[in-house]
Amino acid sequence: MKRADLMRHHTWIMSAALAVPTACAGAVDEGDRNARSGSAAASDLVEIDVTDSCIVGAPEDGIWNNVMVGSEIEVGQNETNAFYYTLVVPVLDEARYGEAYIEMRGQYPNARFASFRSESLAEGWATIDTRFDYQVDPDEGSVNPYRGLPYPADGSQSVDYTLRLSVNDIPDQIHDPDGDDELFVGYSSEGVLQDSATIVNRIYRSRATGEDGRVDPKGGVPLPRVFYVYDPATATPETPRDALAFCDLIDRSAAEASEQVFLATDAIADREALTVLRSAGTADVPGYEPPEGVDWWVFSSIEETLRLAFPHGDAPEPGTSEPSLEYDYLSAFFDPKRGTEGEVLVFRFKAPESPDDDDIITNDSTPLRYWSVCPMQTLNFMYTYPRCIADHELVRDPDDAAFVTVVMSLPENRPRGLCSTLSDEHPVRCRYNWIPFPGPVSAVSLRQRAHNAALFPESVKTFTGNPSCSRDLYEHMGAYYPSGRYCSKRQFESGACTISAPVFGDGCASIPPQ
């Protein structure tokens, strides 16, 4: 495969882009006019529940796209311990549609972490805005269980919220730091007003189970209802006036979204996953030059990532370099060909403190809400393989439980006594963690979600130095930096593969700070 062809495979995949024309279930009664007031009186606004009118995904989910289960759809760097629901909506700019907006009304899910995120399709899925679970104000008479309260799974308290999709006045409009009920859509980071936005509802580590005993991907609550609200007094010829017209607008928004991405299916990647794994130590990928040492960098975009892996090749046009507002990746490329010579890769880091799944959660006392280690097949649609290992799944070091050690090797060169979530469902009496080199261009990301800067100043999110300089990262992160080295399998098994200090490559010179 030529390098240009390889680049076309490195495309962000989102299920929203797979939206098909909606089937309208008919207009809804407009009698419910209890919309919150804007510039018009509440009694003058028309409110329409369009959740079941515009059928985009499964009929029971209505306007929401089908759930993406991270453990089943691993393309596009998906987190295998998360569930994703997406919604493509028009941006209801007042100059074009008069006073009109979209509101999501739902219940906080019972999960380790949840968020809503709006994305700009025109900028390669760049983040416009993010609201974490604890930042969304509850409705009157309800509670937000992510503000230090036990989740009322027995229904003893209401957990209702309302989140309005508001067109941001400026790209960097700021939220109330104590919480509010808005998610911004509209203007990209370049100040360009978008025609549509993708809303991603993410649920990590759902703590709810269904009647069949399996994990409920929605966190034990229904997906939010979606309401369209408009003011007839300010309506323009383009303003939808009923559910049918709004569904038609959703159709056009989804079509525009589909035109802006290269579509791939998980089935294609899945068929290739094992083949890519088996070729890890033997395939020759022209231009791939992993660092001699173990260099980590702050992930900003797929394009920038490829520049580090292919420093002398034709670099693709850069996409957005804006990191997600809810997490940051610390990423590295490794050389699986060294595994054919009997070597293994070892990296070790201090485990950030994060809550157990059954803990009462509050960001005021939680350094990090969730973190994981994710290996990827970079040239296979950014396929997460074999899977992400969640914070609670990683075995802690036997001599110091504050640290985690991960060993990577070719499957046939796996050292003895290592734990693996790939093959051992309930590992016992094993020391350290093992992950296979996922492919010829092996990448690993250490992912951190929703940090508290006061409690975790060493987080990736608070780093302000050169994003491709591992030395700068090490100085910032200290013991939380994943120091690593290559050594022989025999050295590791004999205890001679010690990591006393990081071994750096030359990444500091590869990309200057932005």
Order of alpha helices (4+ residues) and beta strands (2+ residues): alpha-beta-beta-beta-beta-beta-alpha-beta-beta-beta-beta-beta-beta-beta-alpha-alpha-beta-alpha-beta-beta-beta-beta-beta-beta-beta-beta-alpha-beta-alpha
